[in-house]
Amino acid sequence: MLYFFFNLTLSILVPSLIIISTIILSWRTDFDREKFTPFECGFDPKNSARLPFSLRFFLLAVIFLVFDIEIALLMPIPLCLMSGLSISIIPTSFLFFLILLLGLLHEWHEGSLDWSS
């Protein structure tokens, strides 16, 4: 019976001490007005947060990401050719190069790659 009361007391006391210690440790004593203002990378939050954004830059960044991912997809082709894994890798890679080249020519003809205009 004494063992039961010891376990009951211990099971109530330990979680209570943990909860009280976390409350004490997380208590904030210094309330600073500057800490409660929104942080916007050094900009004054009282001014307008909307800045003009260049859509040409965004389009060029998206085109760069697309072509960068396509180049990453092309990287294993020489390893596959050297190891002789598959003979169908040559027509597949040629088709992929052709689609990549046609996309580049389309973007060039459309004027999306011209940064100055």
All heavy atoms as an XYZ file, in Angstrom:
956
protein
N       0.818     -1.193      0.000
C       0.000      0.000      0.000
C       0.862      1.258      0.000
O       0.523      2.222     -0.669
C      -0.903     -0.037      1.237
C      -1.955      1.004      1.197
S      -3.101      0.568     -0.088
C      -4.504      1.390      0.402
N       1.953      1.199      0.728
C       2.876      2.326      0.774
C       3.517      2.534     -0.607
O       3.730      3.672     -1.027
C       3.945      2.064      1.835
C       4.939      3.195      2.060
C       4.249      4.442      2.569
C       6.009      2.735      3.018
N       3.783      1.447     -1.293
C       4.355      1.504     -2.647
C       3.376      2.205     -3.605
O       3.796      2.984     -4.450
C       4.677      0.082     -3.105
C       5.364      0.018     -4.434
C       6.678      0.432     -4.580
C       4.687     -0.449     -5.545
C       7.300      0.382     -5.797
C       5.300     -0.498     -6.780
C       6.616     -0.076     -6.909
O       7.223     -0.133     -8.120
N       2.099      1.948     -3.471
C       1.090      2.575     -4.305
C       1.046      4.084     -4.078
O       1.002      4.868     -5.030
C      -0.280      1.944     -4.023
C      -1.415      2.651     -4.719
C      -1.614      2.508     -6.083
C      -2.273      3.474     -3.998
C      -2.640      3.163     -6.719
C      -3.305      4.122     -4.634
C      -3.498      3.969     -6.003
N       1.060      4.541     -2.832
C       1.031      5.963     -2.529
C       2.322      6.666     -2.979
O       2.301      7.807     -3.419
C       0.776      6.208     -1.039
C      -0.640      5.951     -0.641
C      -0.936      5.015      0.331
C      -1.691      6.656     -1.235
C      -2.244      4.768      0.690
C      -3.001      6.412     -0.868
C      -3.284      5.470      0.095
N       3.427      5.955     -2.880
C       4.693      6.512     -3.349
C       4.645      6.736     -4.863
O       5.039      7.787     -5.357
C       5.844      5.585     -2.961
C       7.166      6.052     -3.472
C       7.798      7.152     -2.906
C       7.783      5.412     -4.530
C       9.011      7.590     -3.389
C       8.991      5.838     -5.011
C       9.619      6.935     -4.441
N       4.146      5.747     -5.602
C       4.027      5.884     -7.046
C       3.015      6.971     -7.438
O       3.237      7.711     -8.401
C       3.622      4.556     -7.689
C       4.778      3.605     -7.792
O       5.929      4.015     -7.814
N       4.470      2.320     -7.856
N       1.917      7.058     -6.723
C       0.910      8.077     -6.996
C       1.473      9.478     -6.763
O       1.287     10.384     -7.587
C      -0.323      7.843     -6.130
C      -1.480      8.825     -6.319
C      -2.072      8.656     -7.710
C      -2.532      8.604     -5.257
N       2.172      9.649     -5.658
C       2.773     10.940     -5.345
C       3.835     11.308     -6.376
O       3.896     12.449     -6.851
C       3.401     10.905     -3.943
O       2.437     10.463     -3.001
C       3.933     12.267     -3.546
N       4.642     10.348     -6.745
C       5.689     10.587     -7.726
C       5.112     10.894     -9.107
O       5.603     11.781     -9.811
C       6.616      9.370     -7.785
C       7.949      9.560     -8.474
C       8.784     10.571     -7.703
C       8.668      8.250     -8.583
N       4.050     10.210     -9.490
C       3.444     10.433    -10.806
C       2.698     11.771    -10.881
O       2.454     12.279    -11.961
C       2.510      9.286    -11.162
O       1.414      9.258    -10.285
N       2.335     12.332     -9.763
C       1.708     13.655     -9.747
C       2.764     14.751     -9.593
O       2.687     15.798    -10.246
C       0.652     13.745     -8.616
C      -0.528     12.841     -8.946
C       0.190     15.180     -8.421
C      -1.556     12.742     -7.849
N       3.769     14.499     -8.814
C       4.772     15.498     -8.501
C       5.706     15.784     -9.695
O       5.969     16.944     -9.999
C       5.585     15.052     -7.279
C       6.593     16.047     -6.739
C       5.864     17.258     -6.186
C       7.436     15.391     -5.675
N       6.179     14.756    -10.363
C       7.143     14.952    -11.458
C       6.533     15.732    -12.640
O       7.125     16.716    -13.095
C       7.750     13.597    -11.898
C       8.560     13.744    -13.166
C       8.597     13.010    -10.782
N       5.365     15.343    -13.147
C       4.795     16.164    -14.226
C       4.468     17.589    -13.793
O       4.622     18.536    -14.573
C       3.536     15.420    -14.641
C       3.751     14.024    -14.213
C       4.584     14.115    -12.987
N       4.041     17.756    -12.549
C       3.749     19.101    -12.046
C       5.012     19.946    -12.009
O       4.991     21.126    -12.384
C       3.139     19.035    -10.649
O       1.932     18.320    -10.679
N       6.119     19.379    -11.552
C       7.384     20.108    -11.530
C       7.855     20.454    -12.950
O       8.377     21.547    -13.180
C       8.454     19.287    -10.808
C       8.332     19.213     -9.293
C       9.376     18.279     -8.711
C       8.454     20.590     -8.687
N       7.662     19.557    -13.883
C       8.061     19.825    -15.265
C       7.214     20.947    -15.855
O       7.733     21.858    -16.506
C       7.965     18.540    -16.114
C       9.045     17.551    -15.676
C       8.098     18.850    -17.597
C       8.949     16.202    -16.343
N       5.925     20.920    -15.620
C       5.041     21.969    -16.140
C       5.371     23.314    -15.508
O       5.460     24.338    -16.204
C       3.560     21.593    -15.906
C       3.175     20.427    -16.805
C       2.652     22.788    -16.155
C       1.800     19.869    -16.537
N       5.585     23.359    -14.218
C       5.918     24.611    -13.535
C       7.256     25.150    -14.008
O       7.416     26.355    -14.240
C       5.890     24.403    -12.008
C       4.450     24.182    -11.532
C       6.517     25.583    -11.269
C       4.326     23.775    -10.097
N       8.247     24.264    -14.200
C       9.564     24.730    -14.651
C       9.511     25.257    -16.087
O      10.194     26.232    -16.413
C      10.605     23.622    -14.518
O      10.263     22.547    -15.362
N       8.703     24.641    -16.945
C       8.588     25.183    -18.308
C       7.884     26.526    -18.326
O       8.238     27.404    -19.116
C       7.848     24.200    -19.230
O       6.574     23.893    -18.673
C       8.648     22.952    -19.443
N       6.921     26.712    -17.458
C       6.242     28.015    -17.372
C       7.204     29.082    -16.875
O       7.253     30.190    -17.413
C       4.989     27.911    -16.468
C       3.906     27.095    -17.159
C       4.464     29.296    -16.110
C       2.715     26.781    -16.286
N       8.004     28.740    -15.895
C       8.954     29.715    -15.350
C      10.039     30.041    -16.380
O      10.407     31.201    -16.571
C       9.574     29.180    -14.040
C       8.507     29.193    -12.939
C      10.775     30.017    -13.613
C       8.955     28.523    -11.664
N      10.547     29.036    -17.072
C      11.617     29.272    -18.044
C      11.138     30.008    -19.285
O      11.904     30.731    -19.914
C      12.267     27.940    -18.443
C      13.104     27.267    -17.361
C      13.589     25.920    -17.848
C      14.265     28.156    -16.965
N       9.888     29.842    -19.654
C       9.391     30.509    -20.854
C       8.770     31.874    -20.564
O       8.286     32.530    -21.476
C       8.356     29.618    -21.552
O       7.193     29.508    -20.756
N       8.776     32.306    -19.341
C       8.194     33.586    -18.976
C       9.051     34.711    -19.530
O      10.260     34.726    -19.376
C       8.108     33.702    -17.455
C       7.326     34.885    -17.017
C       7.819     36.101    -16.654
C       5.912     34.967    -16.904
N       6.820     36.934    -16.329
C       5.621     36.271    -16.474
C       4.878     34.088    -17.130
C       4.327     36.693    -16.273
C       3.595     34.521    -16.918
C       3.323     35.803    -16.500
N       8.428     35.672    -20.205
C       9.146     36.800    -20.778
C       9.041     37.990    -19.842
O       7.953     38.461    -19.529
C       8.574     37.163    -22.138
C       8.764     36.068    -23.129
C       8.241     36.465    -24.454
N       8.344     35.314    -25.365
C       8.098     35.379    -26.628
N       7.711     36.505    -27.159
N       8.221     34.321    -27.385
N      10.194     38.453    -19.428
C      10.182     39.549    -18.458
C      10.336     40.905    -19.127
O       9.861     41.899    -18.603
C      11.318     39.363    -17.439
O      12.561     39.273    -18.143
C      11.106     38.108    -16.620
N      11.039     40.971    -20.253
C      11.264     42.278    -20.882
C      10.318     42.431    -22.072
O      10.507     41.828    -23.113
C      12.717     42.431    -21.304
C      13.194     41.298    -22.180
O      12.583     40.214    -22.147
O      14.171     41.482    -22.895
N       9.325     43.251    -21.895
C       8.368     43.539    -22.956
C       8.842     44.790    -23.685
O       8.737     45.907    -23.166
C       6.964     43.737    -22.389
C       6.375     42.474    -21.829
C       6.264     42.276    -20.466
C       5.942     41.466    -22.679
C       5.724     41.115    -19.963
C       5.410     40.310    -22.179
C       5.299     40.122    -20.813
N       9.367     44.592    -24.857
C       9.877     45.696    -25.649
C       8.918     45.945    -26.808
O       8.488     45.014    -27.475
C      11.268     45.335    -26.171
C      11.962     46.523    -26.776
O      11.462     47.657    -26.611
O      13.005     46.318    -27.405
N       8.623     47.212    -27.035
C       7.689     47.548    -28.093
C       8.244     47.209    -29.470
O       7.511     46.859    -30.381
C       7.346     49.032    -28.004
C       6.016     49.378    -28.601
C       5.688     50.809    -28.373
N       6.468     51.616    -29.290
C       6.572     52.921    -29.251
N       5.949     53.584    -28.312
N       7.295     53.572    -30.116
N       9.555     47.290    -29.630
C      10.177     46.985    -30.916
C      10.102     45.498    -31.250
O      10.099     45.119    -32.412
C      11.638     47.437    -30.928
C      11.820     48.929    -30.927
C      11.292     49.539    -32.214
O      11.466     48.936    -33.277
O      10.698     50.627    -32.142
N      10.048     44.659    -30.238
C       9.982     43.217    -30.490
C       8.622     42.791    -31.023
O       8.498     41.751    -31.655
C      10.290     42.431    -29.221
C      11.735     42.477    -28.834
C      11.989     41.603    -27.633
C      13.443     41.651    -27.237
N      13.701     40.821    -26.072
N       7.605     43.580    -30.775
C       6.267     43.220    -31.214
C       5.904     43.816    -32.572
O       4.832     43.556    -33.086
C       5.232     43.631    -30.168
C       5.344     42.853    -28.899
C       5.700     43.458    -27.715
C       5.112     41.482    -28.892
C       5.813     42.739    -26.556
C       5.232     40.762    -27.736
C       5.579     41.379    -26.558
N       6.798     44.624    -33.155
C       6.530     45.168    -34.479
C       6.951     44.150    -35.532
O       7.882     43.368    -35.311
C       7.306     46.492    -34.699
O       8.692     46.223    -34.574
C       6.871     47.549    -33.712
N       6.286     44.128    -36.678
C       6.663     43.161    -37.714
C       8.022     43.493    -38.311
O       8.359     44.660    -38.508
C       5.548     43.284    -38.752
C       4.949     44.611    -38.528
C       5.127     44.931    -37.069
N       8.796     42.462    -38.580
C      10.125     42.632    -39.160
C      10.042     42.386    -40.656
O       9.622     41.329    -41.090
C      11.108     41.648    -38.520
C      12.489     41.763    -39.069
C      13.266     42.872    -38.806
C      13.015     40.756    -39.863
C      14.529     42.981    -39.310
C      14.289     40.857    -40.372
C      15.059     41.969    -40.094
N      10.444     43.375    -41.435
C      10.365     43.259    -42.887
C      11.720     43.529    -43.516
O      11.872     44.365    -44.391
C       9.319     44.232    -43.441
C       7.915     43.924    -42.981
C       6.909     44.874    -43.583
O       7.282     45.659    -44.463
O       5.753     44.830    -43.160
N      12.733     42.855    -43.060
C      14.079     42.933    -43.637
C      14.619     44.349    -43.650
O      15.205     44.800    -44.637
C      14.097     42.337    -45.038
S      13.632     40.627    -45.085
N      14.392     45.098    -42.608
C      14.945     46.431    -42.506
C      14.081     47.529    -43.074
O      14.401     48.699    -42.923
N      12.998     47.212    -43.749
C      12.121     48.239    -44.305
C      11.162     48.735    -43.224
O      10.775     47.998    -42.330
C      11.326     47.698    -45.495
C      12.187     47.316    -46.656
C      12.336     45.992    -47.006
C      12.852     48.278    -47.391
C      13.133     45.637    -48.069
C      13.650     47.930    -48.452
C      13.795     46.606    -48.784
N      10.781     49.971    -43.348
C       9.837     50.559    -42.404
C       8.459     49.952    -42.625
O       7.901     50.070    -43.718
C       9.791     52.072    -42.602
C       8.982     52.748    -41.525
O       8.698     52.103    -40.500
O       8.628     53.925    -41.706
N       7.861     49.275    -41.635
C       6.566     48.623    -41.861
C       5.409     49.592    -41.993
O       4.323     49.193    -42.345
C       6.400     47.737    -40.627
C       7.223     48.381    -39.586
C       8.374     49.033    -40.294
N       5.612     50.878    -41.739
C       4.516     51.823    -41.852
C       4.270     52.241    -43.294
O       3.215     52.730    -43.641
C       4.818     53.042    -40.990
C       4.829     52.730    -39.513
C       5.232     53.929    -38.705
C       5.271     53.621    -37.240
N       6.233     52.612    -36.876
N       5.271     52.078    -44.144
C       5.099     52.409    -45.560
C       4.426     51.253    -46.286
O       4.218     50.175    -45.740
C       6.454     52.697    -46.209
C       7.061     53.969    -45.662
O       6.375     54.809    -45.111
N       8.375     54.092    -45.804
N       4.141     51.469    -47.546
C       3.492     50.444    -48.356
C       4.443     49.277    -48.592
O       5.613     49.470    -48.925
C       3.066     51.036    -49.697
O       2.543     50.019    -50.518
N       3.940     48.077    -48.427
C       4.759     46.883    -48.634
C       4.788     46.460    -50.096
O       5.542     45.577    -50.470
C       4.229     45.742    -47.776
N       3.968     47.054    -50.925
C       3.903     46.699    -52.342
C       4.952     47.482    -53.122
O       4.904     48.700    -53.212
C       2.514     47.001    -52.913
C       1.416     46.248    -52.232
C       1.441     44.822    -52.656
N       0.379     44.095    -51.990
C       0.283     42.808    -52.009
N       1.174     42.103    -52.645
N      -0.696     42.202    -51.390
N       5.916     46.764    -53.666
C       6.931     47.377    -54.497
C       6.729     46.897    -55.921
O       6.313     45.751    -56.150
C       8.330     46.981    -54.009
C       8.708     47.455    -52.605
C      10.062     46.909    -52.213
C       8.722     48.966    -52.557
N       7.023     47.728    -56.907
C       6.868     47.276    -58.299
C       7.837     46.140    -58.592
O       9.007     46.189    -58.217
C       7.176     48.519    -59.122
C       7.904     49.435    -58.215
C       7.473     49.108    -56.817
N       7.336     45.113    -59.265
C       8.128     43.934    -59.565
C       8.168     43.745    -61.071
O       7.145     43.823    -61.743
C       7.511     42.706    -58.890
C       8.340     41.470    -59.028
C       9.521     41.335    -58.333
C       7.946     40.453    -59.877
C      10.294     40.211    -58.464
C       8.705     39.315    -60.012
C       9.889     39.188    -59.300
N       9.349     43.498    -61.588
C       9.523     43.350    -63.025
C       9.031     41.965    -63.467
O       9.562     40.938    -63.045
C      10.994     43.514    -63.380
O      11.191     43.208    -64.735
N       8.008     41.953    -64.308
C       7.509     40.679    -64.827
C       8.484     40.053    -65.810
O       8.533     38.832    -65.941
C       6.151     40.892    -65.485
C       5.012     41.183    -64.521
C       3.726     41.434    -65.287
C       4.816     40.045    -63.552
N       9.282     40.863    -66.485
C      10.291     40.309    -67.402
C      11.337     39.530    -66.625
O      11.805     38.488    -67.066
C      10.926     41.416    -68.215
C       9.926     42.070    -69.153
C      10.589     42.846    -70.231
N      11.438     42.104    -71.111
C      11.032     41.362    -72.148
N       9.749     41.258    -72.381
N      11.886     40.758    -72.911
N      11.731     40.051    -65.452
C      12.689     39.337    -64.614
C      12.090     38.017    -64.138
O      12.767     36.985    -64.125
C      13.090     40.199    -63.416
C      13.934     39.478    -62.422
C      15.267     39.222    -62.685
C      13.394     39.039    -61.221
C      16.054     38.549    -61.774
C      14.166     38.365    -60.311
C      15.498     38.117    -60.586
N      10.824     38.033    -63.733
C      10.162     36.812    -63.285
C      10.094     35.783    -64.408
O      10.369     34.598    -64.199
C       8.758     37.135    -62.775
C       7.996     35.929    -62.324
C       8.311     35.289    -61.142
C       6.955     35.432    -63.098
C       7.611     34.171    -60.730
C       6.249     34.313    -62.696
C       6.585     33.688    -61.507
N       9.758     36.215    -65.624
C       9.686     35.314    -66.770
C      11.056     34.730    -67.093
O      11.188     33.532    -67.354
C       9.126     36.059    -67.983
C       8.972     35.244    -69.259
C       7.949     34.139    -69.066
C       8.567     36.142    -70.403
N      12.082     35.559    -67.027
C      13.430     35.076    -67.287
C      13.877     34.085    -66.215
O      14.544     33.087    -66.517
C      14.396     36.257    -67.366
C      15.769     35.956    -67.925
C      15.654     35.564    -69.388
C      16.682     37.144    -67.773
N      13.495     34.323    -64.963
C      13.843     33.400    -63.884
C      13.146     32.060    -64.065
O      13.743     31.000    -63.842
C      13.487     34.019    -62.531
N      11.883     32.072    -64.479
C      11.153     30.817    -64.714
C      11.758     30.055    -65.886
O      11.925     28.833    -65.825
C       9.652     31.101    -64.931
C       8.936     29.884    -65.439
C       9.013     31.595    -63.647
N      12.128     30.771    -66.942
C      12.765     30.120    -68.092
C      14.096     29.500    -67.674
O      14.424     28.378    -68.061
C      12.954     31.135    -69.241
C      11.601     31.493    -69.835
C      13.867     30.582    -70.322
C      11.646     32.650    -70.805
N      14.854     30.216    -66.849
C      16.119     29.674    -66.368
C      15.892     28.393    -65.567
O      16.623     27.408    -65.731
C      16.847     30.712    -65.500
C      18.035     30.154    -64.795
C      19.212     29.907    -65.480
C      17.976     29.855    -63.444
C      20.309     29.375    -64.831
C      19.064     29.330    -62.786
C      20.232     29.095    -63.485
N      14.889     28.390    -64.699
C      14.617     27.194    -63.904
C      14.213     26.018    -64.775
O      14.643     24.881    -64.544
C      13.522     27.484    -62.872
C      13.940     28.333    -61.691
C      12.745     28.628    -60.808
C      15.021     27.644    -60.897
N      13.395     26.262    -65.782
C      12.967     25.183    -66.676
C      14.157     24.591    -67.405
O      14.346     23.369    -67.451
C      11.890     25.694    -67.653
C      11.670     24.712    -68.771
C      10.588     25.957    -66.916
N      15.008     25.443    -67.978
C      16.162     24.940    -68.704
C      17.193     24.313    -67.765
O      17.897     23.375    -68.148
C      16.797     26.041    -69.557
C      16.033     26.310    -70.820
C      15.294     27.467    -70.965
C      16.032     25.397    -71.847
C      14.582     27.715    -72.124
C      15.318     25.625    -73.010
C      14.592     26.776    -73.148
N      17.283     24.807    -66.554
C      18.205     24.220    -65.581
C      17.764     22.805    -65.208
O      18.596     21.893    -65.097
C      18.260     25.112    -64.344
C      19.410     24.760    -63.444
O      20.484     24.412    -63.965
O      19.246     24.844    -62.213
N      16.482     22.600    -65.029
C      15.972     21.253    -64.724
C      16.174     20.329    -65.913
O      16.531     19.149    -65.752
C      14.494     21.328    -64.303
C      14.382     22.000    -62.935
C      13.862     19.949    -64.273
C      12.988     22.317    -62.528
N      16.004     20.849    -67.121
C      16.220     20.007    -68.299
C      17.680     19.608    -68.434
O      17.986     18.471    -68.812
C      15.734     20.739    -69.547
C      14.228     20.839    -69.605
C      13.727     21.670    -70.758
O      14.567     22.300    -71.442
O      12.516     21.690    -70.972
N      18.594     20.500    -68.110
C      20.018     20.156    -68.152
C      20.331     19.103    -67.086
O      21.110     18.178    -67.319
C      20.880     21.424    -67.952
C      20.695     22.377    -69.113
C      22.343     21.071    -67.780
C      21.107     21.820    -70.460
N      19.707     19.208    -65.933
C      19.919     18.190    -64.896
C      19.388     16.832    -65.342
O      19.926     15.794    -64.962
C      19.248     18.628    -63.594
N      18.338     16.831    -66.148
C      17.828     15.569    -66.676
C      18.746     14.984    -67.752
O      18.733     13.777    -67.994
C      16.424     15.767    -67.247
C      15.326     16.037    -66.233
C      14.030     16.380    -66.951
C      15.128     14.843    -65.330
N      19.531     15.832    -68.400
C      20.444     15.357    -69.445
C      21.757     14.806    -68.893
O      22.480     14.114    -69.613
C      20.754     16.503    -70.417
C      19.612     16.949    -71.310
C      20.030     18.180    -72.093
C      19.219     15.841    -72.253
N      22.082     15.088    -67.668
C      23.380     14.698    -67.118
C      23.633     13.192    -67.074
O      24.761     12.766    -67.295
C      23.579     15.331    -65.750
C      23.754     16.827    -65.859
S      24.305     17.589    -64.377
C      25.947     16.961    -64.235
N      22.662     12.332    -66.819
C      22.971     10.898    -66.773
C      23.139     10.237    -68.141
O      23.522      9.073    -68.215
C      21.768     10.274    -66.057
C      20.923     11.364    -65.590
C      21.339     12.600    -66.261
N      22.881     10.950    -69.227
C      22.944     10.334    -70.561
C      24.340      9.813    -70.893
O      24.466      8.680    -71.362
C      22.410     11.316    -71.631
C      20.911     11.474    -71.441
C      22.711     10.820    -73.031
C      20.278     12.490    -72.357
N      25.444     10.557    -70.660
C      26.764      9.988    -70.977
C      27.097      8.734    -70.171
O      27.724      7.809    -70.686
C      27.734     11.116    -70.654
C      26.934     12.348    -70.732
C      25.551     11.970    -70.322
N      26.665      8.686    -68.933
C      26.911      7.489    -68.124
C      26.158      6.285    -68.678
O      26.678      5.165    -68.689
C      26.511      7.731    -66.669
C      27.368      8.715    -65.900
C      26.773      8.960    -64.529
C      28.779      8.201    -65.790
N      24.927      6.508    -69.126
C      24.150      5.414    -69.706
C      24.767      4.947    -71.021
O      24.746      3.747    -71.323
C      22.707      5.853    -69.934
S      21.788      6.127    -68.422
N      25.315      5.867    -71.803
C      25.945      5.481    -73.060
C      27.235      4.699    -72.830
O      27.538      3.755    -73.556
C      26.229      6.723    -73.914
C      25.013      7.402    -74.530
C      25.427      8.683    -75.225
C      24.315      6.468    -75.489
N      28.011      5.093    -71.811
C      29.274      4.407    -71.538
C      29.060      3.025    -70.941
O      29.838      2.110    -71.184
C      30.150      5.251    -70.615
C      30.666      6.510    -71.284
S      31.723      7.447    -70.222
C      33.202      6.462    -70.291
N      28.012      2.880    -70.152
C      27.775      1.582    -69.529
C      27.013      0.637    -70.443
O      26.946     -0.564    -70.166
C      27.013      1.753    -68.213
O      25.737      2.279    -68.477
N      26.439      1.157    -71.510
C      25.722      0.319    -72.459
C      24.433     -0.251    -71.905
O      24.056     -1.372    -72.203
N      23.751      0.526    -71.092
C      22.521      0.035    -70.474
C      21.407     -0.183    -71.484
O      20.701     -1.171    -71.435
C      22.054      1.006    -69.387
C      22.885      1.041    -68.118
C      22.339      2.092    -67.170
C      22.890     -0.322    -67.443
N      21.254      0.762    -72.401
C      20.149      0.634    -73.328
C      20.510      1.288    -74.648
O      21.120      2.355    -74.685
C      18.897      1.280    -72.739
O      17.866      1.248    -73.676
N      20.119      0.653    -75.730
C      20.372      1.219    -77.050
C      19.332      2.279    -77.398
O      19.553      3.136    -78.246
C      20.429      0.096    -78.111
C      21.056      0.599    -79.419
C      19.045     -0.447    -78.388
C      22.512      0.849    -79.317
N      18.198      2.261    -76.723
C      17.142      3.235    -77.019
C      17.414      4.591    -76.376
O      16.630      5.512    -76.559
C      15.794      2.695    -76.548
O      15.776      2.623    -75.142
N      18.525      4.725    -75.640
C      18.837      6.011    -75.022
C      19.247      7.038    -76.069
O      19.018      8.244    -75.889
C      19.922      5.848    -73.929
C      20.030      7.083    -73.036
C      21.275      5.598    -74.540
C      19.006      7.147    -71.995
N      19.816      6.610    -77.179
C      20.271      7.550    -78.209
C      19.096      8.256    -78.882
O      19.074      9.496    -78.935
C      21.183      6.839    -79.233
C      22.453      6.377    -78.529
C      21.514      7.764    -80.398
C      23.333      5.502    -79.370
N      18.074      7.537    -79.402
C      16.945      8.282    -79.992
C      16.159      9.098    -78.960
O      15.679     10.193    -79.260
C      16.056      7.206    -80.606
C      16.790      5.949    -80.541
C      17.936      6.115    -79.620
N      16.068      8.590    -77.753
C      15.338      9.319    -76.709
C      16.067     10.609    -76.352
O      15.445     11.667    -76.229
C      15.177      8.437    -75.463
O      14.591      7.198    -75.832
C      14.328      9.114    -74.419
N      17.382     10.532    -76.199
C      18.135     11.748    -75.870
C      18.133     12.724    -77.040
O      18.085     13.938    -76.828
C      19.559     11.398    -75.460
O      20.231     10.763    -76.516
N      18.173     12.218    -78.278
C      18.099     13.109    -79.441
C      16.752     13.830    -79.483
O      16.690     15.038    -79.755
C      18.317     12.312    -80.730
C      18.255     13.155    -81.961
C      19.288     14.027    -82.264
C      17.160     13.090    -82.810
C      19.231     14.825    -83.405
C      17.093     13.871    -83.935
C      18.132     14.748    -84.243
N      15.667     13.115    -79.193
C      14.339     13.738    -79.147
C      14.256     14.780    -78.034
O      13.688     15.863    -78.221
C      13.267     12.665    -78.965
C      11.825     13.146    -78.934
C      11.436     13.728    -80.287
C      10.904     12.014    -78.556
N      14.862     14.472    -76.896
C      14.858     15.417    -75.783
C      15.660     16.667    -76.142
O      15.238     17.791    -75.852
C      15.426     14.742    -74.531
C      15.204     15.524    -73.275
C      13.956     15.590    -72.694
C      16.251     16.202    -72.678
C      13.748     16.315    -71.533
C      16.051     16.930    -71.521
C      14.800     16.984    -70.952
N      16.833     16.487    -76.793
C      17.614     17.631    -77.259
C      16.830     18.469    -78.263
O      16.878     19.700    -78.228
C      18.923     17.169    -77.917
C      20.047     16.951    -76.961
C      20.650     15.712    -76.869
C      20.524     17.980    -76.169
C      21.688     15.502    -75.996
C      21.574     17.776    -75.295
C      22.161     16.536    -75.207
N      16.116     17.820    -79.132
C      15.336     18.527    -80.153
C      14.221     19.360    -79.509
O      14.016     20.529    -79.874
C      14.747     17.532    -81.155
C      13.995     18.132    -82.325
C      14.950     18.928    -83.202
C      13.309     17.039    -83.121
N      13.518     18.787    -78.549
C      12.464     19.531    -77.849
C      13.057     20.702    -77.071
O      12.505     21.812    -77.062
C      11.673     18.583    -76.920
C      10.866     17.593    -77.752
C      10.762     19.362    -75.984
C      10.226     16.500    -76.939
N      14.215     20.482    -76.444
C      14.890     21.546    -75.719
C      15.328     22.673    -76.653
O      15.135     23.856    -76.360
C      16.102     20.973    -74.977
C      16.912     21.912    -74.102
C      16.063     22.406    -72.963
C      18.132     21.203    -73.577
N      15.855     22.315    -77.809
C      16.281     23.309    -78.780
C      15.097     24.077    -79.359
O      15.153     25.302    -79.528
C      17.070     22.639    -79.900
C      17.671     23.565    -80.941
C      18.713     24.465    -80.298
C      18.265     22.758    -82.063
N      13.991     23.385    -79.654
C      12.801     24.060    -80.165
C      12.222     25.031    -79.131
O      11.766     26.128    -79.475
C      11.745     23.042    -80.592
C      12.058     22.261    -81.869
C      10.989     21.200    -82.110
C      12.163     23.195    -83.049
N      12.237     24.640    -77.865
C      11.767     25.546    -76.806
C      12.649     26.772    -76.684
O      12.158     27.894    -76.507
N      13.966     26.570    -76.788
C      14.884     27.699    -76.724
C      14.686     28.637    -77.904
O      14.649     29.868    -77.739
C      16.328     27.196    -76.685
C      17.411     28.260    -76.654
C      17.322     29.073    -75.375
C      18.777     27.629    -76.805
N      14.521     28.086    -79.095
C      14.289     28.924    -80.273
C      12.966     29.682    -80.176
O      12.874     30.845    -80.589
C      14.333     28.074    -81.543
C      15.715     27.532    -81.935
C      15.591     26.608    -83.132
C      16.678     28.661    -82.200
N      11.950     29.045    -79.634
C      10.660     29.721    -79.450
C      10.790     30.890    -78.475
O      10.247     31.987    -78.730
C       9.614     28.720    -78.966
C       8.303     29.348    -78.629
N       7.465     29.879    -79.585
C       7.702     29.567    -77.431
C       6.397     30.383    -78.995
N       6.525     30.207    -77.688
N      11.466     30.666    -77.361
C      11.643     31.749    -76.383
C      12.479     32.869    -76.966
O      12.223     34.048    -76.697
C      12.309     31.203    -75.110
C      11.462     30.222    -74.341
C      10.210     30.849    -73.780
O      10.216     32.058    -73.489
O       9.226     30.119    -73.609
N      13.484     32.537    -77.771
C      14.328     33.546    -78.390
C      13.538     34.350    -79.421
O      13.628     35.570    -79.477
C      15.518     32.862    -79.033
C      16.623     33.775    -79.469
C      16.689     35.132    -79.335
C      17.821     33.386    -80.099
N      17.850     35.601    -79.855
C      18.576     34.545    -80.333
C      18.341     32.162    -80.505
C      19.805     34.522    -80.940
C      19.575     32.154    -81.104
C      20.296     33.310    -81.323
N      12.734     33.652    -80.222
C      11.920     34.326    -81.243
C      10.829     35.202    -80.604
O      10.485     36.266    -81.120
C      11.293     33.293    -82.179
C      10.427     33.880    -83.244
N      10.928     34.698    -84.239
C       9.086     33.803    -83.458
C       9.939     35.080    -85.014
N       8.812     34.557    -84.559
N      10.294     34.748    -79.483
C       9.261     35.502    -78.781
C       9.817     36.753    -78.116
O       9.087     37.712    -77.862
C       8.605     34.600    -77.731
C       7.404     35.184    -77.064
C       6.847     34.236    -76.028
O       7.486     34.119    -74.962
O       5.806     33.625    -76.274
N      11.120     36.767    -77.830
C      11.748     37.921    -77.205
C      11.824     37.834    -75.701
O      12.124     38.825    -75.046
N      11.562     36.672    -75.159
C      11.605     36.541    -73.697
C      13.018     36.554    -73.148
O      13.226     36.851    -71.974
C      10.934     35.233    -73.275
O       9.575     35.239    -73.653
N      13.984     36.227    -73.968
C      15.368     36.206    -73.504
C      16.056     37.547    -73.664
O      17.168     37.731    -73.181
C      16.159     35.138    -74.294
C      15.648     33.714    -74.134
C      16.456     32.778    -75.023
C      15.699     33.272    -72.700
N      15.405     38.517    -74.293
C      15.978     39.839    -74.485
C      15.695     40.680    -73.249
O      14.551     41.067    -72.991
C      15.380     40.492    -75.744
C      16.090     41.779    -76.098
O      17.222     41.989    -75.585
O      15.523     42.558    -76.872
N      16.713     40.951    -72.465
C      16.525     41.644    -71.207
C      16.385     43.154    -71.413
O      15.754     43.849    -70.620
C      17.725     41.349    -70.297
C      17.633     41.997    -68.972
C      18.357     43.067    -68.539
C      16.760     41.659    -67.894
N      17.994     43.395    -67.268
C      17.011     42.547    -66.849
C      15.789     40.704    -67.724
C      16.330     42.503    -65.651
C      15.112     40.664    -66.519
C      15.387     41.552    -65.510
N      16.960     43.696    -72.467
C      17.007     45.148    -72.619
C      15.673     45.779    -73.035
O      15.415     46.926    -72.751
C      18.084     45.525    -73.646
O      17.740     44.990    -74.910
N      14.815     45.057    -73.709
C      13.574     45.684    -74.164
C      12.463     45.597    -73.163
O      12.478     44.913    -72.212
C      13.111     45.021    -75.452
O      12.803     43.661    -75.245
